[in-house]
Amino acid sequence: MRAVITVIGKDMVGILAKVSGECAEHNINVIEVTQSILQDMFAMIMMVEISKADIPFTQFAEKIEKMGSEMGLSIHAMHEDIFNAMHTI
């Protein structure tokens, strides 16, 4: 099972490290990352493997959204099935 994590906000040192560190802490493997910086805005999309996570995905999603809020970022995690359903006609 996979999930998509998006991060948007003002660029600062350590965003990728914080998000990937939180993933590693819960045995969530980062499969692919794309990121871009436009002037001072940071945008990142991560594809992660969640099948071996040590906490329920909903709990992880809440945890990283809270972490993002504390950092002044918008971080959102969505299960791949929901992501695909939202983008299918």
Residue pairs with C-beta under 8 A, 6 or more apart in sequence:
1 49
1 50
1 51
1 57
1 79
1 80
2 31
2 47
2 48
2 49
2 50
2 80
3 28
3 47
3 48
3 50
3 57
3 61
3 77
3 78
3 79
3 80
3 83
4 45
4 46
4 47
4 48
4 77
4 78
4 80
4 83
5 19
5 23
5 44
5 45
5 46
5 48
5 64
5 75
5 76
5 77
5 78
6 43
6 44
6 45
6 46
6 74
6 75
6 76
6 78
7 15
7 19
7 42
7 43
7 44
7 45
7 46
7 68
7 73
7 74
7 75
8 41
8 42
8 43
8 44
8 73
8 74
9 15
9 41
9 42
9 68
9 71
9 72
9 73
9 74
10 40
10 41
10 42
10 72
10 73
11 37
11 40
11 41
11 42
12 42
12 71
15 42
15 44
15 71
15 73
16 33
16 35
16 44
18 67
18 71
19 44
19 46
19 64
19 67
19 75
20 30
20 33
20 46
22 60
22 63
22 64
22 67
23 29
23 30
23 46
23 48
26 53
26 54
26 55
26 60
27 52
27 53
27 54
28 48
28 49
28 50
28 52
28 53
28 60
29 48
29 49
29 52
30 46
30 47
30 48
31 46
31 47
31 48
31 49
32 46
32 47
33 44
33 45
33 46
33 47
34 44
34 45
35 42
35 43
35 44
35 45
36 42
36 43
36 44
37 43
42 73
47 80
50 57
50 60
50 79
53 60
55 63
57 77
57 79
60 77
61 76
61 77
61 78
64 75
64 77
65 75
65 76
65 77
67 75
68 74
68 75
68 76
69 75
